[in-house]
Amino acid sequence: MTKNDFLLSCSLSMKKKQLHHAIIVLSNNQTILDSCKNDFVRVLFCLNNNIEYDNCDYCIKNSYQSNFNIATIDGLNSNIKKEEILKVINRFSHSSFNFSEKKLYVLRNGESLKENAANTLLKFLEEPTKNTFCLILSNDISKILPTIKSRCLLFNITEDVNIKLNDNLWDCYNEKNELKLLKYFTDLKNVEKKEVIERLNYNFKIFILKNSLLAEKILDSINNISISNYYILEIEYLFNIFIKEINEA
């Protein structure tokens, strides 16, 4: 998905107070990773969780005021050590912090986590402090321990390109046409996994503006398909969601 898809997804979860406490952002482009981090920070602390700058106090001050509820550990040029993880844990556990406020720790180039540092982080992920979130940026997901990955929500970010697809899912849904929906999802089962994800990403951008409930279901399917080679059942599940939605409308 693109950076904008990532931000839309996170913004939606934040507004519903359902943001996952630990997120991995994956890209082979360091500039994209840093851009995702900067925008994620602003959306998280924006009083309205908007992906665009608005007139809230945080967005107005964001460009020139430090946020002491953010801690960044940089692993770009060196390994991330256990002591650095412990320092963040102790800092965010300190009594001077207001536990009703959001706190974020960022691991830049998470593949640089040494094993003992990863084990220390794992304990923090297993028992997260209230309103504390972890953002891990990575160029190489294979170098992150499976136990860490299993506790995080993964977003694989691609170059932000304009994809024009001959896709009519919104039209099928908007017409409440069950036969057209059946044909759409049947055809979708016959294309490669990569194209399935591209099409669902394309539709997520459309539905997020028109039907947030279905947009959330599409996003769930994108995440499930991304981590599995058995995506036919997920497509059938999504089809049933659409049929249920038009019948209850």
C-alpha positions as a Markdown table, in Angstrom:
| # | Residue | x | y | z |
|---|---|---|---|---|
| 1 | Met | 0.0 | 0.0 | 0.0 |
| 2 | Thr | 1.0 | 3.6 | -0.4 |
| 3 | Lys | 1.9 | 6.0 | 2.4 |
| 4 | Asn | -1.4 | 7.7 | 2.1 |
| 5 | Asp | -3.2 | 4.3 | 2.5 |
| 6 | Phe | -1.2 | 3.7 | 5.7 |
| 7 | Leu | -2.1 | 7.1 | 7.1 |
| 8 | Leu | -5.8 | 6.7 | 6.2 |
| 9 | Ser | -5.9 | 3.3 | 7.9 |
| 10 | Cys | -4.2 | 4.6 | 11.1 |
| 11 | Ser | -6.4 | 7.7 | 11.2 |
| 12 | Leu | -9.5 | 5.5 | 11.0 |
| 13 | Ser | -8.3 | 3.3 | 13.8 |
| 14 | Met | -7.3 | 6.3 | 15.9 |
| 15 | Lys | -10.7 | 7.9 | 15.6 |
| 16 | Lys | -12.3 | 4.7 | 16.7 |
| 17 | Lys | -9.7 | 4.3 | 19.5 |
| 18 | Gln | -8.7 | 1.0 | 18.1 |
| 19 | Leu | -5.1 | 1.7 | 17.0 |
| 20 | His | -2.9 | -1.3 | 17.4 |
| 21 | His | -0.3 | -0.7 | 20.1 |
| 22 | Ala | 2.6 | -1.9 | 17.9 |
| 23 | Ile | 3.1 | -1.2 | 14.2 |
| 24 | Ile | 5.9 | -2.2 | 11.8 |
| 25 | Val | 6.3 | -0.1 | 8.7 |
| 26 | Leu | 8.3 | -1.8 | 6.0 |
| 27 | Ser | 9.9 | -0.3 | 2.9 |
| 28 | Asn | 13.2 | -0.5 | 1.1 |
| 29 | Asn | 13.2 | 3.2 | 0.7 |
| 30 | Gln | 14.5 | 5.0 | 3.8 |
| 31 | Thr | 13.1 | 8.3 | 2.7 |
| 32 | Ile | 9.6 | 6.8 | 2.6 |
| 33 | Leu | 10.0 | 5.3 | 6.0 |
| 34 | Asp | 11.0 | 8.6 | 7.6 |
| 35 | Ser | 8.2 | 10.3 | 5.8 |
| 36 | Cys | 5.7 | 7.7 | 7.1 |
| 37 | Lys | 7.1 | 8.3 | 10.6 |
| 38 | Asn | 6.8 | 12.0 | 10.5 |
| 39 | Asp | 3.2 | 12.0 | 9.2 |
| 40 | Phe | 2.2 | 9.2 | 11.6 |
| 41 | Val | 3.4 | 11.2 | 14.6 |
| 42 | Arg | 1.4 | 14.2 | 13.5 |
| 43 | Val | -1.8 | 12.2 | 12.9 |
| 44 | Leu | -1.4 | 10.4 | 16.2 |
| 45 | Phe | -1.1 | 13.6 | 18.3 |
| 46 | Cys | -3.4 | 15.7 | 16.1 |
| 47 | Leu | -6.4 | 16.4 | 18.4 |
| 48 | Asn | -8.7 | 15.3 | 15.5 |
| 49 | Asn | -6.4 | 12.5 | 14.2 |
| 50 | Asn | -6.7 | 14.0 | 10.7 |
| 51 | Ile | -4.3 | 13.0 | 7.9 |
| 52 | Glu | -4.3 | 16.6 | 6.7 |
| 53 | Tyr | -3.0 | 19.6 | 8.8 |
| 54 | Asp | -5.9 | 21.2 | 10.5 |
| 55 | Asn | -6.2 | 24.1 | 13.0 |
| 56 | Cys | -5.9 | 22.1 | 16.2 |
| 57 | Asp | -3.4 | 23.2 | 18.7 |
| 58 | Tyr | -1.0 | 20.4 | 18.1 |
| 59 | Cys | -0.9 | 20.8 | 14.3 |
| 60 | Ile | -0.3 | 24.6 | 14.7 |
| 61 | Lys | 2.6 | 24.0 | 17.1 |
| 62 | Asn | 3.9 | 20.8 | 15.6 |
| 63 | Ser | 6.4 | 22.4 | 13.3 |
| 64 | Tyr | 8.4 | 24.2 | 16.0 |
| 65 | Gln | 7.6 | 22.7 | 19.4 |
| 66 | Ser | 9.2 | 19.5 | 20.8 |
| 67 | Asn | 6.9 | 16.7 | 21.9 |
| 68 | Phe | 8.3 | 15.1 | 25.1 |
| 69 | Asn | 5.9 | 12.1 | 24.7 |
| 70 | Ile | 7.9 | 10.9 | 21.7 |
| 71 | Ala | 11.1 | 8.9 | 22.0 |
| 72 | Thr | 13.2 | 7.8 | 19.0 |
| 73 | Ile | 15.9 | 5.2 | 18.9 |
| 74 | Asp | 18.0 | 5.4 | 15.8 |
| 75 | Gly | 19.4 | 2.1 | 14.4 |
| 76 | Leu | 20.4 | 3.4 | 11.0 |
| 77 | Asn | 24.1 | 3.4 | 11.6 |
| 78 | Ser | 24.5 | 1.2 | 14.7 |
| 79 | Asn | 22.8 | -1.7 | 16.5 |
| 80 | Ile | 20.0 | -0.9 | 18.9 |
| 81 | Lys | 21.1 | -2.0 | 22.4 |
| 82 | Lys | 19.2 | -3.3 | 25.4 |
| 83 | Glu | 20.1 | -0.2 | 27.4 |
| 84 | Glu | 18.4 | 2.1 | 24.9 |
| 85 | Ile | 15.2 | 0.1 | 25.1 |
| 86 | Leu | 15.3 | 0.1 | 28.9 |
| 87 | Lys | 15.9 | 3.9 | 28.9 |
| 88 | Val | 12.7 | 4.5 | 26.9 |
| 89 | Ile | 10.7 | 2.0 | 29.1 |
| 90 | Asn | 11.9 | 3.8 | 32.3 |
| 91 | Arg | 11.2 | 7.2 | 30.8 |
| 92 | Phe | 7.6 | 6.4 | 29.9 |
| 93 | Ser | 7.0 | 4.6 | 33.2 |
| 94 | His | 8.1 | 7.7 | 35.2 |
| 95 | Ser | 5.5 | 9.2 | 37.5 |
| 96 | Ser | 5.9 | 12.6 | 35.9 |
| 97 | Phe | 4.1 | 11.3 | 32.8 |
| 98 | Asn | 0.3 | 11.8 | 32.5 |
| 99 | Phe | -0.8 | 8.2 | 31.7 |
| 100 | Ser | -3.9 | 9.6 | 30.0 |
| 101 | Glu | -1.7 | 11.1 | 27.4 |
| 102 | Lys | -0.5 | 9.3 | 24.3 |
| 103 | Lys | 3.1 | 8.3 | 24.2 |
| 104 | Leu | 5.1 | 6.9 | 21.2 |
| 105 | Tyr | 8.5 | 5.3 | 20.9 |
| 106 | Val | 10.0 | 4.9 | 17.4 |
| 107 | Leu | 12.6 | 2.4 | 16.4 |
| 108 | Arg | 14.3 | 3.6 | 13.3 |
| 109 | Asn | 15.7 | 0.6 | 11.3 |
| 110 | Gly | 14.3 | -2.0 | 13.6 |
| 111 | Glu | 16.3 | -4.7 | 11.9 |
| 112 | Ser | 19.3 | -3.3 | 13.9 |
| 113 | Leu | 17.8 | -4.7 | 17.2 |
| 114 | Lys | 20.3 | -6.9 | 18.9 |
| 115 | Glu | 18.8 | -10.1 | 20.4 |
| 116 | Asn | 18.9 | -9.1 | 24.0 |
| 117 | Ala | 17.4 | -5.7 | 23.1 |
| 118 | Ala | 14.7 | -7.5 | 21.1 |
| 119 | Asn | 13.8 | -9.6 | 24.1 |
| 120 | Thr | 13.6 | -6.5 | 26.3 |
| 121 | Leu | 11.3 | -4.9 | 23.7 |
| 122 | Leu | 9.2 | -8.1 | 23.6 |
| 123 | Lys | 8.3 | -7.8 | 27.3 |
| 124 | Phe | 7.2 | -4.2 | 26.7 |
| 125 | Leu | 5.0 | -5.3 | 23.7 |
| 126 | Glu | 3.5 | -8.1 | 25.6 |
| 127 | Glu | 2.4 | -5.8 | 28.5 |
| 128 | Pro | 2.0 | -2.4 | 26.9 |
| 129 | Thr | 1.5 | 0.6 | 29.1 |
| 130 | Lys | -1.9 | 2.3 | 28.6 |
| 131 | Asn | -1.8 | 4.8 | 25.7 |
| 132 | Thr | 1.7 | 3.9 | 24.7 |
| 133 | Phe | 2.4 | 3.0 | 21.1 |
| 134 | Cys | 5.4 | 1.5 | 19.3 |
| 135 | Leu | 6.3 | 2.3 | 15.7 |
| 136 | Ile | 9.1 | 0.2 | 14.1 |
| 137 | Leu | 10.6 | 1.2 | 10.8 |
| 138 | Ser | 12.4 | -1.5 | 8.8 |
| 139 | Asn | 14.1 | -2.1 | 5.5 |
| 140 | Asp | 14.3 | -5.8 | 6.1 |
| 141 | Ile | 11.5 | -7.6 | 7.9 |
| 142 | Ser | 13.4 | -11.0 | 7.8 |
| 143 | Lys | 15.9 | -9.6 | 10.3 |
| 144 | Ile | 13.2 | -8.9 | 12.9 |
| 145 | Leu | 12.5 | -11.7 | 15.4 |
| 146 | Pro | 9.2 | -13.6 | 14.6 |
| 147 | Thr | 8.1 | -13.1 | 18.2 |
| 148 | Ile | 8.3 | -9.3 | 17.6 |
| 149 | Lys | 6.6 | -9.5 | 14.3 |
| 150 | Ser | 3.7 | -11.6 | 15.7 |
| 151 | Arg | 2.8 | -8.8 | 18.1 |
| 152 | Cys | 2.8 | -6.0 | 15.6 |
| 153 | Leu | 0.6 | -4.9 | 12.7 |
| 154 | Leu | 2.6 | -4.9 | 9.5 |
| 155 | Phe | 2.3 | -2.2 | 6.8 |
| 156 | Asn | 4.3 | -2.8 | 3.6 |
| 157 | Ile | 4.7 | 0.6 | 1.9 |
| 158 | Thr | 5.3 | 0.9 | -1.8 |
| 159 | Glu | 6.2 | 3.9 | -4.0 |
| 160 | Asp | 3.3 | 6.3 | -4.1 |
| 161 | Val | 2.2 | 5.8 | -7.7 |
| 162 | Asn | -1.1 | 6.5 | -9.4 |
| 163 | Ile | -2.7 | 3.2 | -10.3 |
| 164 | Lys | -5.6 | 3.4 | -12.7 |
| 165 | Leu | -7.6 | 0.2 | -12.6 |
| 166 | Asn | -10.7 | -0.8 | -14.6 |
| 167 | Asp | -12.5 | -1.5 | -11.3 |
| 168 | Asn | -16.2 | -1.1 | -10.7 |
| 169 | Leu | -16.7 | -2.5 | -7.1 |
| 170 | Trp | -18.1 | 0.8 | -5.9 |
| 171 | Asp | -20.6 | 0.9 | -8.8 |
| 172 | Cys | -21.7 | -2.7 | -8.1 |
| 173 | Tyr | -22.2 | -1.9 | -4.5 |
| 174 | Asn | -23.9 | 1.5 | -5.1 |
| 175 | Glu | -26.4 | -0.2 | -7.5 |
| 176 | Lys | -27.1 | -2.9 | -4.8 |
| 177 | Asn | -26.6 | -5.4 | -7.6 |
| 178 | Glu | -25.9 | -8.8 | -6.1 |
| 179 | Leu | -25.2 | -10.5 | -9.5 |
| 180 | Lys | -22.6 | -7.8 | -10.4 |
| 181 | Leu | -21.0 | -8.2 | -7.0 |
| 182 | Leu | -20.9 | -12.0 | -7.5 |
| 183 | Lys | -19.2 | -11.6 | -10.8 |
| 184 | Tyr | -16.8 | -9.0 | -9.4 |
| 185 | Phe | -15.6 | -11.2 | -6.6 |
| 186 | Thr | -15.6 | -14.4 | -8.7 |
| 187 | Asp | -13.3 | -12.6 | -11.2 |
| 188 | Leu | -11.2 | -11.4 | -8.3 |
| 189 | Lys | -10.5 | -14.9 | -7.2 |
| 190 | Asn | -9.0 | -15.6 | -10.6 |
| 191 | Val | -6.2 | -13.0 | -10.5 |
| 192 | Glu | -2.8 | -13.1 | -8.9 |
| 193 | Lys | -2.4 | -12.1 | -5.3 |
| 194 | Lys | -0.5 | -8.9 | -6.1 |
| 195 | Glu | -3.3 | -7.7 | -8.3 |
| 196 | Val | -5.9 | -8.6 | -5.6 |
| 197 | Ile | -4.1 | -6.4 | -3.1 |
| 198 | Glu | -3.7 | -3.6 | -5.7 |
| 199 | Arg | -7.4 | -3.7 | -6.4 |
| 200 | Leu | -8.4 | -3.7 | -2.8 |
| 201 | Asn | -6.1 | -0.9 | -2.0 |
| 202 | Tyr | -7.6 | 1.1 | -4.9 |
| 203 | Asn | -11.1 | 0.4 | -3.5 |
| 204 | Phe | -10.1 | 1.2 | 0.1 |
| 205 | Lys | -9.3 | 4.8 | -1.1 |
| 206 | Ile | -12.8 | 5.1 | -2.6 |
| 207 | Phe | -14.8 | 3.5 | 0.2 |
| 208 | Ile | -13.0 | 5.4 | 3.0 |
| 209 | Leu | -14.6 | 8.5 | 1.6 |
| 210 | Lys | -18.1 | 7.0 | 1.2 |
| 211 | Asn | -18.5 | 4.0 | 3.6 |
| 212 | Ser | -16.1 | 3.8 | 6.5 |
| 213 | Leu | -17.5 | 0.4 | 7.7 |
| 214 | Leu | -16.8 | -1.3 | 4.4 |
| 215 | Ala | -13.5 | 0.5 | 4.1 |
| 216 | Glu | -12.5 | -1.1 | 7.4 |
| 217 | Lys | -13.5 | -4.5 | 6.1 |
| 218 | Ile | -11.5 | -4.0 | 2.9 |
| 219 | Leu | -8.5 | -3.0 | 5.0 |
| 220 | Asp | -8.8 | -6.1 | 7.2 |
| 221 | Ser | -8.9 | -8.3 | 4.0 |
| 222 | Ile | -5.8 | -6.5 | 2.6 |
| 223 | Asn | -3.9 | -7.2 | 5.8 |
| 224 | Asn | -5.1 | -10.9 | 5.9 |
| 225 | Ile | -4.3 | -11.5 | 2.2 |
| 226 | Ser | -0.8 | -9.9 | 2.6 |
| 227 | Ile | 0.3 | -12.5 | 5.1 |
| 228 | Ser | -1.3 | -15.5 | 3.5 |
| 229 | Asn | -1.1 | -17.4 | 0.2 |
| 230 | Tyr | -4.6 | -18.8 | 0.7 |
| 231 | Tyr | -6.7 | -15.7 | -0.1 |
| 232 | Ile | -9.7 | -17.2 | -1.8 |
| 233 | Leu | -11.6 | -17.7 | 1.4 |
| 234 | Glu | -10.9 | -14.1 | 2.4 |
| 235 | Ile | -12.3 | -12.9 | -0.9 |
| 236 | Glu | -15.4 | -15.0 | -0.3 |
| 237 | Tyr | -15.7 | -13.6 | 3.2 |
| 238 | Leu | -15.5 | -10.0 | 1.8 |
| 239 | Phe | -18.2 | -10.8 | -0.8 |
| 240 | Asn | -20.5 | -12.0 | 2.0 |
| 241 | Ile | -19.9 | -8.8 | 3.9 |
| 242 | Phe | -20.9 | -6.8 | 0.9 |
| 243 | Ile | -24.1 | -8.8 | 0.3 |
| 244 | Lys | -25.0 | -8.5 | 4.0 |
| 245 | Glu | -24.5 | -4.7 | 3.8 |
| 246 | Ile | -26.7 | -4.1 | 0.8 |
| 247 | Asn | -29.4 | -6.4 | 2.2 |
| 248 | Glu | -29.5 | -4.5 | 5.5 |
| 249 | Ala | -29.3 | -1.1 | 3.9 |
